[in-house]
């Protein structure tokens, strides 16, 4: 006789973990991010410290101040949460650990604010090769299992926006497609220059989409929600409200599914009728 699981004993993050979902689809996860990779290693954590670290990173001004400290542009922090962070047991002021903590934060944001089942950062998967180069994909910055069990892939890019090349964008898209994600997001740690992004995409061919236009799109009357859309890849900036930008990405992803049933054209007017402001960038 099979015993049914007690719902009170089910850990949904574990049941719907990235590793389990990928394995159920034929992929073999060889590695996830490690405890010591973050600015405060996880083996120092309590639930309170986990919430604290999330609160620190859930602020543009705090993230900017941490980067200024790392780059020695300032000697001492001004903001209280950053001051407390610097005095926390196990804390390390390190650029690489900052980037990994930022990846952890975005995964936590998807779970806490958008009810994703789970996420993993620094994921390595066996036998995954990119289409354009036939080389190993390397690690995947963030993979998240949404509530509908679809996957999304998020790649974090630090440094100046002008240093992002066409090959970086293509790698992000190819990584997401290689594990059959519904969409990919490039989270850029700088303000996005619209003209430079347009020209960076000018000579790239999307691996699946026949025709792809760069669009600026957001929820009506919510300026903080504006993102850039190119095929199934979205570009967001860490210098603005990440939560509102992710909200747009998730909502637009669902809105596009409606178009398949009613129209064959993704036009500005169609998006407007669904409550969004979209502008094709020409």
Secondary structure, DSSP 8 states (H G I E B T S, - for coil): ------GGG--HHHHT-HHHHHHHTT--EEE---GGGSSB-GGG--HHHHHHHHHHHS-HHHHHHHHHHHTTS-SS--SHHHHHHHTSTTB---HHHHHHHHHHHHHHHHHHHH--SEEEEEEEETT-B-TTT-SB---EEEEEE-TTS-EEEEEEE-S-GGG--HHHHHHHHHHHHHTT-SEEEEEESS---HHHHHHHHTT---SS-SS--EEEEEETT-GGG-EEEETTEEEEETTS-HHHHHHHHHHHHHHHHHHHHH-S---HHHHHHTTEEEEE--
